C-alpha cells in the first residue's frame, strides 16, 4: 500500500553534514507522523527525530541541536538535516511513517547507511 524510499546517506568526516530524504508513495489519506530511527551495529533501533501532523517534533537527546526534521507535504517527503556529525552517529537510518488509509498503519523504509569517520 505504502512505500517509503530513503536517500542521502553516505560517508562523511566528523563535523560534516548530510541531509536524508524519505518519500512516501501509495494510497493513503494523510500522513499522521513521519520520523527517523537508527540502528548501529549490535545496537537496538532508536528514535532519532519525529514530526507529527500537528507540527510537533520529538528529538533524541543525543542529537538535539544538531539535527533538524522537516517535511514537504506536497511531496509527501520528510527530511533530516544532520549537522556536526559525530562518529557515534554512524548507523543505518530508517524512515518511519504512520498513515491513515483510512485506518492507521505504520510503515518502514529499507534504511540508508550513514557513516561518520574520525
C-alpha positions as CSV (number, residue, x, y, z in Angstrom):
1,X,0.0,0.0,0.0
2,X,2.7,2.5,1.1
3,X,6.3,2.6,0.2
4,X,9.0,4.6,1.9
5,X,12.2,5.4,-0.1
6,X,15.2,6.9,1.7
7,X,18.1,8.7,0.2
8,X,21.0,10.9,1.2
9,X,23.1,8.5,3.3
10,X,26.8,8.2,2.8
11,X,30.3,8.7,4.3
12,X,31.3,12.0,5.9
13,X,34.1,13.3,8.1
14,X,33.3,14.2,11.7
15,X,31.8,17.6,11.8
16,X,30.3,17.3,8.4
17,X,26.7,17.3,7.3
18,X,24.2,15.1,5.5
19,X,20.6,15.5,4.5
20,X,18.4,12.4,4.5
21,X,15.2,12.3,2.5
22,X,12.2,9.9,2.7
23,X,9.5,10.0,0.1
24,X,6.2,8.2,0.8
25,X,4.1,6.9,-2.1
26,X,1.0,4.8,-2.4
27,X,-2.6,5.0,-1.2
28,X,-3.3,7.0,1.9
29,X,-5.5,9.9,3.0
30,X,-2.9,11.5,5.2
31,X,0.3,11.0,7.0
32,X,-0.2,11.4,10.7
33,X,3.5,11.3,11.5
34,X,6.9,10.6,10.0
35,X,10.2,10.1,11.7
36,X,13.7,8.8,11.5
37,X,15.1,5.9,13.5
38,X,18.6,4.5,13.5
39,X,20.3,1.3,14.4
40,X,24.0,1.0,14.9
41,X,25.9,-2.3,14.7
42,X,24.9,-4.5,17.6
43,X,22.6,-1.9,19.0
44,X,18.8,-1.6,19.3
45,X,16.9,0.6,16.9
46,X,16.2,4.0,18.5
47,X,14.2,7.1,17.7
48,X,16.2,10.0,16.2
49,X,13.5,12.5,15.3
50,X,9.8,12.5,14.6
51,X,7.3,15.1,13.3
52,X,3.6,14.8,13.8
53,X,0.7,16.0,11.7
54,X,0.2,18.9,14.1
55,X,3.8,20.0,13.6
56,X,5.2,18.9,16.9
57,X,8.6,17.4,16.9
58,X,10.5,14.9,19.1
59,X,14.2,14.6,19.1
60,X,16.6,12.2,20.8
61,X,18.7,13.9,23.4
62,X,21.9,12.7,21.7
63,X,21.2,14.8,18.6
64,X,19.3,17.8,19.9
65,X,20.7,21.0,18.5
66,X,22.5,19.1,15.6
67,X,19.7,17.5,13.6
68,X,16.5,19.1,12.3
69,X,13.5,17.2,10.9
70,X,11.2,18.9,8.4
71,X,8.5,17.9,5.9
72,X,7.2,18.8,2.5
73,X,3.5,17.9,2.4
74,X,3.2,18.5,-1.3
75,X,5.8,15.8,-2.0
76,X,4.9,13.6,1.0
77,X,8.5,13.8,2.0
78,X,10.3,14.1,5.3
79,X,13.9,15.3,5.6
80,X,16.5,15.0,8.3
81,X,19.2,17.7,8.2
82,X,22.2,16.3,10.1
83,X,24.9,18.8,11.1
84,X,28.0,18.5,13.3
85,X,28.0,14.7,12.7
86,X,29.9,12.5,15.2
87,X,31.3,9.0,14.8
88,X,28.7,7.8,17.2
89,X,26.0,8.9,14.7
90,X,27.1,6.0,12.4
91,X,24.2,3.7,11.9
92,X,21.6,2.6,9.4
93,X,18.8,5.2,9.4
94,X,15.3,4.1,8.8
95,X,12.3,6.2,7.7
96,X,9.0,5.5,9.5
97,X,5.5,6.7,8.7
98,X,2.1,6.4,10.4
99,X,-0.6,6.9,7.8
100,X,-4.4,6.9,7.5
101,X,-5.8,4.7,4.7
102,X,-8.5,5.3,6.4
103,X,-7.3,3.0,9.2
104,X,-4.0,3.8,10.8
105,X,-0.9,1.8,9.6
106,X,2.8,2.0,10.2
107,X,5.4,1.6,7.6
108,X,9.2,1.4,7.4
109,X,11.7,2.2,4.7
110,X,14.6,-0.1,3.8
111,X,17.2,2.0,5.5
112,X,20.2,4.1,4.4
113,X,23.7,3.8,5.8
114,X,25.3,6.8,7.4
115,X,29.0,6.5,8.3
116,X,30.9,9.2,10.1
117,X,34.7,8.9,10.2
118,X,37.0,10.4,12.7
